[in-house]
Amino acid sequence: MSRDTWLRGILSAFLDVIYPPRCAACDGPRAAGPAPLCAVCASTLCRHEEARPEADASPLAGRHSAFLHGGAIAEAIARFKYDGRIDLAPAVGWLLVNPPPQPPGPGPDAIVPVPLHPRRLRRRGFNQALPLARALAGVVEAPVRSDLLVRHRDTPPQVGLTRDERKSNVREAFAGRSPVPERIWLVDDVITTGATIESCAAALSAAGAKQVTAITLALAT
């Protein structure tokens, strides 16, 4: 063990005593270590094992979600996304990549977070998809490219809309910036009907992407 590793371990143990680690979902105490949930919240997790290919008409080659949306995952995402808890970014990133997603096919040339419109980004203060993209970049050999996709139309929130309303709401809301790499992993926190992800994938495909795979932390059913 190197001296730097030893010192980091001592510092981490000291901080755990002074500032006991808190659960990302309930803010209660949890065991020391990288896992961000307490035992009670962790027991509510429901892994989503399916990584399915899309229909021929879809701009997506496939999609992978780490968990079903509910329990501690839903609570952690809500606190991170809507309560401005940017300090939870490492926690949601850890949950996405432990274990790392393994959708079928070759790995990505670039990882692209679903963008927010600049107006919404200013209101929220951060894009919740970016820490997830960075977490993925830490386990696959591909760069995060936030410059390849822009949201040029500010649309109302998707929450509460029907599937058809969601598709209409985000139709042509995104634009890809050519040239884009052939294989893209498109990253967001939650996928519900897939309307936003499919609109993003269509924009990237129009800009030259050959294969766009959606990677999300949770699937809402």
SULSUL-V141856 format. One record per pair of residues at least 6 apart in sequence whose C-alpha atoms are under 7 Angstrom apart, sorted by the first residue. I is the first residue (numbers start at 1). J is the second residue. Records with the same first field share a line. If there is no record, write none. Layout:
I->J + J
This chain:
16->32
20->29
21->29 + 30 + 32
22->28 + 29 + 30
23->29 + 30 + 36 + 37 + 38
24->36 + 37 + 76 + 88 + 91
25->37 + 41 + 72 + 75 + 76
29->38
30->37 + 38
31->38
36->91
41->72
42->72
44->71 + 72
45->71 + 72 + 73
46->67 + 68
47->66 + 67 + 68
48->65 + 66 + 67 + 68
50->64
51->63 + 64 + 103
52->62 + 63 + 64
53->61 + 62 + 63
54->60 + 61 + 62
59->198 + 201 + 202 + 205
60->198 + 201 + 212 + 213
61->211 + 212 + 213
62->213 + 214
63->213 + 214 + 215
64->103 + 214 + 215 + 216
65->215 + 216 + 217 + 218 + 219
66->96 + 216 + 217 + 218
67->217 + 218 + 219
68->218 + 219 + 220
69->218 + 219 + 220
79->85
80->86 + 88
81->128
89->131
92->132
93->131 + 132 + 135
94->135
96->217
97->135 + 136
100->139
108->142 + 183 + 184 + 185
109->142 + 181 + 182 + 183 + 184
110->142 + 143 + 144 + 145 + 181 + 183 + 184 + 185
111->133 + 142 + 143 + 144 + 145 + 184 + 185 + 186
112->133 + 144 + 145 + 146 + 184 + 185 + 186 + 187
113->129 + 130 + 133 + 146 + 186 + 187 + 188
114->129 + 186 + 187 + 188
115->127 + 149 + 150 + 151
116->127 + 151
117->151 + 152 + 153 + 154
121->127
128->189
129->187 + 188 + 189
132->187
133->144 + 187
134->144
137->143 + 144
148->176 + 177 + 180
149->174 + 175 + 176 + 177
150->174 + 175 + 176
151->173 + 174 + 175
152->173 + 174 + 175
153->173
155->169 + 170
158->166
163->193
166->195
167->195
170->196 + 199
171->199
172->199
174->199 + 200 + 203
175->203
176->203 + 204 + 207
177->207
178->207 + 208
179->207 + 208
180->207 + 208 + 209
181->209
182->208 + 209 + 210 + 211
183->209 + 210 + 211 + 212
184->211 + 212 + 213
185->212 + 213 + 214 + 215
186->212 + 213 + 214 + 215
187->214 + 215 + 216
188->215 + 216
189->216 + 217 + 218
190->216 + 217 + 218 + 219 + 220
191->216 + 218 + 219 + 220
192->219 + 220 + 221
197->214
201->212
